[in-house]
Amino acid sequence: MEEPRLLVDGAQAFPEIIRRIRASERRIEINMFIWRDDAIGNRLARELLGAAERGVHVELVKDRYGILCEYAEEGQCSLFHPKPTFGERVSVWGLELLYNLDLLFRERPGGESALCRALREHPNVAVSAGEYRRDHSKFYIFDDAVLILGGINVEDKENGADRAGRRYRDYMVELRGEETVRAFRRHRERPYAGPDGIFACNLKRPVRRFELRDRLLALIDGAERELTILMAYFSPDARFLAALKRAAGRGVRVRLLLPARANFTDASNKRTLCALCGREGITLYLSDRMVHAKLFLSEKTIAVGSCNISKKAFGELDELDVFLPNDGGAFARSVRDSVEETVAEAALVTGRGMLRHSEPLAWMESLLM
């Protein structure tokens, strides 16, 4: 396999994705959870339409389940789902009530854009956007030779900051080579065959397979010297809390970094930190960035992808992570550099006083997320 490449934030990921769209000659496949009707959402749509015009076949799968997040925050817009149903609006109102009260009942009027309609109607474009797949994974495949996967949705806030001014920190990984893409397809299409490959998925079909919890726990249990985790949403899962405490107990230097103000499930994040606060060998950080990343870094392994530590991630959602060796190469160095930069600008948690949260809200979050 060729050396992977880390793409840090939308500032690196979107230009590379656009470059790959423009260079594609035969086929583009995209699987996406959130795709907003905003500047970057429209930019990528126009680039795909341009590729289709020159004869490239585009297959785009957009999960309708993502509409809940699309309308519950930011500009309350979705490129591929311009008309939420009443039931969807009720769910959106529930999320706004918990997290974005100022947006409650303020959804902007919808309607399919001309750009979205042109994509749907183009003979070289196949858009699948009507199904509730509950697929949280994000990936692109270009000409069966380049795979880009990770945690970055198609939305302006991944390209800078959200409406609250929180800068984002997120990652995609670019993997090159036809054999790598074939291995990815095989892993998603066949029953689970063991923890030896670089890909790990939670999938409900064609065969129900939820392997990511075990792979991530094995990564923690396999750490011997150091373990750093950057995570967007980390519910107080007893198995992960126990694994981190075991790692610290055997002398592993454990660092856990979460956003200081997560856009969703912030109270659950704080409960997790409270459960670990004061534990010898575990250092906790809060970042002013909205750390949307899902990254594990040990002295042996790097895992990057879409999977949060939550009940839904491990039992209801399709997820995708890649597990790569921490071999000291260019990719590993770039991961370590970005992680250390993120840790250096974060605040060290010095006591539970920094972790105030609402227990009732955390309980409701455990039901929702």
C-alpha positions in Angstrom: 0.0 0.0 0.0 1.2 3.5 -0.8 1.9 5.9 2.0 -1.4 7.2 3.4 -2.0 11.0 3.6 -3.6 12.8 6.5 -6.0 15.6 5.5 -6.5 18.0 8.4 -9.8 19.9 8.5 -11.8 21.0 5.6 -9.0 23.4 4.6 -7.0 20.4 3.4 -9.7 17.9 2.7 -12.0 19.9 0.4 -9.3 21.1 -2.0 -8.0 17.6 -2.3 -11.5 16.2 -2.9 -12.1 18.9 -5.6 -8.8 18.0 -7.2 -9.7 14.3 -7.3 -13.2 15.1 -8.8 -11.5 17.1 -11.5 -9.0 14.4 -12.3 -11.5 11.6 -12.3 -12.0 9.9 -15.7 -14.5 7.1 -15.1 -16.3 6.9 -11.8 -16.8 8.7 -8.5 -18.6 7.2 -5.5 -19.5 9.2 -2.4 -21.2 8.1 0.8 -22.1 11.1 3.1 -24.1 11.7 6.3 -24.4 15.5 6.2 -24.4 17.6 3.0 -25.6 21.2 3.6 -27.0 23.6 1.1 -24.2 26.1 1.8 -21.1 27.3 0.1 -19.0 24.2 0.2 -22.0 21.9 -0.3 -22.8 23.8 -3.5 -19.2 23.9 -4.6 -18.8 20.2 -4.5 -22.2 19.7 -6.2 -21.1 21.9 -9.1 -17.8 20.1 -9.4 -19.6 16.7 -9.5 -22.0 18.1 -12.2 -19.0 19.2 -14.2 -17.5 15.7 -13.9 -20.7 14.2 -15.1 -20.8 16.5 -18.1 -17.5 15.2 -19.2 -18.7 11.6 -19.0 -17.7 10.5 -15.4 -20.3 8.3 -13.7 -21.2 9.7 -10.3 -22.8 7.5 -7.6 -23.9 9.5 -4.5 -25.5 8.0 -1.4 -26.8 10.6 1.1 -28.4 9.2 4.3 -31.7 10.9 5.0 -31.1 10.3 8.7 -28.6 13.2 8.6 -31.4 15.6 8.0 -31.9 15.8 11.8 -28.5 17.4 12.3 -28.8 19.5 9.1 -31.9 21.2 10.3 -31.1 21.3 14.1 -28.1 23.7 13.8 -26.2 26.1 11.7 -28.1 27.4 8.6 -30.8 24.8 9.0 -30.5 23.6 5.4 -29.9 20.4 3.5 -29.0 20.2 -0.2 -30.6 16.8 -0.8 -33.5 17.0 1.7 -35.1 20.4 1.2 -38.5 19.4 2.7 -38.5 17.8 6.1 -41.6 15.8 7.0 -43.6 16.8 10.1 -42.2 13.8 12.0 -38.6 15.0 11.1 -39.5 18.5 12.2 -40.6 17.2 15.6 -37.3 15.4 16.0 -35.4 18.6 14.9 -37.4 20.6 17.4 -36.3 18.2 20.2 -32.6 18.6 19.3 -33.0 22.4 19.1 -34.8 22.5 22.4 -31.7 20.7 24.0 -28.9 22.4 22.1 -30.0 25.4 19.9 -33.0 27.0 21.6 -32.6 30.2 19.5 -33.3 28.2 16.4 -36.5 26.6 17.6 -39.3 26.9 15.1 -37.1 29.0 12.8 -36.4 26.6 10.0 -36.0 28.5 6.8 -38.4 27.8 3.9 -37.2 24.9 1.8 -37.5 23.8 -1.8 -35.2 21.9 -4.1 -32.4 24.0 -5.6 -31.8 24.1 -9.3 -28.3 22.6 -8.7 -29.7 19.7 -6.7 -32.3 19.1 -9.4 -29.6 19.2 -12.2 -27.6 16.5 -10.3 -30.6 14.3 -9.8 -31.7 14.5 -13.4 -28.3 14.1 -15.0 -28.0 10.8 -16.9 -24.4 10.2 -15.5 -25.4 10.8 -11.9 -27.2 8.3 -9.6 -28.4 10.0 -6.3 -29.7 7.8 -3.5 -31.0 10.1 -0.8 -34.4 8.9 0.3 -33.5 6.1 2.7 -33.0 6.1 6.4 -29.9 4.0 6.3 -28.5 5.4 9.6 -25.1 5.4 7.9 -22.7 7.8 9.7 -19.7 6.9 7.6 -18.1 9.3 5.1 -16.0 8.3 2.2 -15.1 9.0 -1.5 -13.8 6.6 -4.1 -12.2 8.0 -7.3 -11.7 5.8 -10.4 -11.4 2.7 -8.1 -7.9 3.8 -7.2 -8.2 6.5 -4.5 -10.2 6.2 -1.2 -10.7 9.2 1.1 -12.5 8.5 4.4 -12.9 10.0 7.9 -15.1 12.3 9.9 -15.6 15.4 7.7 -19.1 16.1 6.5 -19.9 18.4 3.6 -20.6 21.7 5.5 -19.1 25.1 5.8 -18.3 24.7 9.5 -15.8 21.9 8.6 -14.1 24.6 6.5 -13.5 27.0 9.4 -15.8 27.7 12.3 -19.5 27.2 13.2 -22.0 29.9 14.0 -20.9 30.0 17.6 -17.3 30.8 16.5 -15.9 27.3 17.4 -13.1 26.3 15.0 -13.3 22.7 13.9 -10.7 20.0 14.1 -11.3 17.0 12.0 -9.6 14.5 9.8 -9.8 12.5 6.6 -7.3 9.9 5.4 -6.4 9.5 1.7 -5.4 5.9 0.7 -4.2 5.2 -2.8 -3.9 2.0 -4.9 -6.4 -0.2 -6.7 -5.7 -3.1 -4.3 -6.5 -0.9 -1.3 -9.8 0.0 -2.8 -10.6 -3.6 -3.6 -9.7 -4.6 0.0 -12.1 -1.9 1.2 -14.9 -3.2 -0.9 -14.3 -6.7 0.2 -14.4 -5.8 3.8 -17.7 -4.0 3.4 -19.3 -6.7 1.3 -18.3 -9.9 3.1 -19.0 -11.3 6.6 -16.4 -10.4 9.2 -13.3 -12.5 8.8 -11.1 -11.3 11.7 -9.3 -8.2 13.0 -6.4 -8.4 10.6 -7.3 -5.8 7.9 -6.8 -2.1 8.1 -10.6 -1.4 7.8 -13.2 -1.9 10.5 -16.9 -1.2 10.0 -20.2 -1.2 11.8 -22.7 -2.4 9.2 -26.3 -3.5 9.2 -26.2 -5.1 5.8 -25.6 -7.1 3.7 -24.6 -9.0 6.9 -25.1 -7.4 10.3 -21.7 -6.7 11.7 -20.6 -4.4 14.5 -16.9 -4.8 15.0 -15.6 -1.3 15.9 -16.1 -1.5 19.7 -13.9 -4.6 19.9 -11.2 -3.2 17.5 -11.0 0.0 19.5 -10.9 -1.7 22.9 -8.2 -4.0 21.5 -6.2 -0.9 20.5 -6.5 0.5 24.0 -5.6 -2.9 25.6 -2.6 -3.2 23.2 -1.1 0.1 24.1 2.2 -0.3 26.1 3.6 3.2 26.4 1.2 5.9 25.3 -2.3 6.4 24.1 -3.9 9.7 22.9 -7.6 10.0 22.0 -9.3 12.9 20.3 -13.0 12.4 20.3 -16.1 14.5 19.5 -18.7 12.6 21.5 -17.6 10.2 24.2 -20.5 8.8 26.3 -19.5 7.1 29.6 -19.3 3.6 28.2 -18.3 1.3 31.1 -16.1 -0.9 28.9 -14.1 2.1 27.5 -13.7 3.7 30.9 -12.4 0.4 32.4 -10.0 -0.1 29.4 -8.5 3.4 29.9 -8.1 2.8 33.6 -6.4 -0.6 32.9 -4.0 1.1 30.5 -3.1 3.8 33.0 -2.7 1.1 35.7 -0.1 -0.8 33.6 1.9 2.4 33.1 0.6 3.7 29.8 0.5 7.5 29.4 -3.1 8.1 28.6 -4.4 11.5 27.2 -8.0 12.2 26.4 -9.0 15.4 24.6 -12.7 16.4 24.1 -14.3 19.7 23.0 -14.9 22.2 25.8 -18.4 22.9 24.3 -19.6 20.1 22.0 -22.4 21.0 19.7 -24.2 17.8 20.8 -24.0 15.6 23.9 -21.7 18.0 25.8 -23.2 16.8 29.1 -22.4 13.2 28.3 -18.8 14.2 27.4 -18.5 15.9 30.8 -19.8 12.8 32.6 -17.1 10.7 30.9 -14.4 13.2 32.0 -15.7 13.3 35.5 -15.5 9.5 35.7 -11.8 9.7 34.7 -10.8 12.9 36.5 -8.1 12.5 39.1 -7.2 9.0 37.9 -3.4 8.6 38.1 -1.9 8.2 34.6 -4.8 9.8 32.7 -4.5 13.4 31.6 -7.6 15.2 30.4 -7.9 18.2 28.1 -10.7 20.5 26.9 -10.3 22.2 23.6 -11.8 25.5 22.5 -12.1 23.9 19.1 -15.1 21.8 18.2 -13.0 18.7 18.0 -15.1 16.6 15.6 -12.3 14.1 15.1 -12.4 10.4 16.1 -8.8 9.6 16.4 -6.8 7.0 18.5 -3.0 7.2 18.6 -0.8 4.6 20.4 2.8 3.8 19.9 1.7 0.9 17.6 -1.5 2.0 15.9 -3.4 5.0 14.5 -7.2 4.8 14.1 -9.1 7.5 12.3 -12.7 7.5 11.1 -16.3 8.3 11.8 -17.0 6.3 15.0 -17.7 8.1 18.2 -17.8 6.3 21.6 -21.6 6.1 22.0 -24.5 3.7 22.3 -25.7 4.6 18.9 -22.3 4.2 17.2 -21.9 0.7 18.6 -25.5 -0.6 18.1 -27.5 1.5 15.5 -25.2 3.3 13.1 -23.1 2.2 10.2 -19.5 3.5 10.9 -16.1 3.3 9.3 -12.6 3.6 10.7 -9.2 2.8 9.3 -6.4 1.2 11.4 -2.9 2.0 10.3 0.5 1.2 11.8 2.3 3.9 13.7 5.5 3.1 11.8 7.3 6.5 12.0 6.6 7.3 8.4 5.3 10.6 6.9 1.7 9.7 7.7 2.4 8.8 11.3 4.5 12.0 11.7 1.8 14.2 10.3 -0.8 12.6 12.7 1.5 13.1 15.7 2.2 16.7 14.7 -1.5 17.5 14.4 -2.4 15.8 17.6 0.4 17.5 19.5 -0.7 20.9 18.1 -4.3 20.2 19.2 -3.2 19.1 22.7 -0.8 22.1 23.1 -3.6 24.7 22.5 -6.1 22.9 24.8 -6.7 23.5 28.5 -5.6 20.9 31.0 -8.4 19.7 33.2 -7.3 20.3 36.8 -10.5 19.4 38.6 -14.1 18.5 38.4 -15.0 22.2 38.8 -14.1 22.5 35.1 -16.6 19.8 34.2 -20.0 21.2 35.3 -22.9 19.5 33.5 -26.5 18.7 34.0 -27.2 15.1 35.0 -30.8 15.3 33.6 -29.5 16.5 30.3 -26.8 13.8 30.2 -29.5 11.2 30.8 -31.6 12.6 28.0 -28.6 12.6 25.7 -27.9 9.0 26.5 -31.4 8.2 25.1 -31.0 10.4 22.0 -27.4 10.0 21.0 
